[in-house]
Amino acid sequence: MIMAHKHAVIRVYRLIGSGIVTVLCLLLLTACERHIIADERSALYPVPVGSLLILLQAIEIPPGTARVFIQQGQVLPLKQVNQYKPHCEFEINSLDTSIQTIHPDRFTIYKVATDIRYVSRQALFASLSTRLFNDGDIVGFANDYYLRSASQPDVRKLSCLHWDDSYKRIYLSIEQVRQVLGKIFELQLAK
């Protein structure tokens, strides 16, 4: 009788053990699954590759530069951009001694990346005296959207960013990017 009880206990432990192993395996597999947050107000919802960035009006790139800055729906020179508010940089590949015009077009976003931009501590302190006693750095959190168009192959990317404390690690949401672009661009997300 004791032997039969011992075998029953062993069978129960084997069942429990195999059940625990199964549950642990399932937990590990689902932990690796990427959950997409489909809320355009969330910084965790990325622009999907294959989305379209539609330029609604011509943009002129000044001589000797390869980018323009966009903030609150306006194309601005760098000196007029409030660096500490969300803004975008529209970039092309080549410099020219004359104005380069980018015509209205549909650009496919073929690559999306995030980047952190750094500024030297001296420039930081010169521009933000209120942060002199803060141990944290100010960094730029950038979403880089690499663009492709058959008719305008010189267009490179759109980078949208804002500067904040390094520990926050919050990138712009799709909703914020759309607010920055205003009526200059339309962003159509891929399904």
Stockholm file with secondary structure:
# STOCKHOLM 1.0

chainA/1-191         MIMAHKHAVIRVYRLIGSGIVTVLCLLLLTACERHIIADERSALYPVPVGSLLILLQAIEIPPGTARVFIQQGQVLPLKQVNQYKPHCEFEINSLDTSIQTIHPDRFTIYKVATDIRYVSRQALFASLSTRLFNDGDIVGFANDYYLRSASQPDVRKLSCLHWDDSYKRIYLSIEQVRQVLGKIFELQLAK
#=GR chainA/1-191 SS CHHHHHHHHHHHHHHHHHHHHHHHHHHHHHHHSCCCCCCTTCTTSCCCTTCEEEECSCEEECTTCSEEEEETTEEECGGGSCTTSCEEEEEESCCCSSCEEECSEEEEEEEEEEEEEECCHHHHHHHCGGGTTCCSCEEEEEEEEEEECSSCTTEEEEEEEEEEETTTCCCCCHHHHHHHHTTTEEEECCC
#=GC SS_cons         CHHHHHHHHHHHHHHHHHHHHHHHHHHHHHHHSCCCCCCTTCTTSCCCTTCEEEECSCEEECTTCSEEEEETTEEECGGGSCTTSCEEEEEESCCCSSCEEECSEEEEEEEEEEEEEECCHHHHHHHCGGGTTCCSCEEEEEEEEEEECSSCTTEEEEEEEEEEETTTCCCCCHHHHHHHHTTTEEEECCC
//
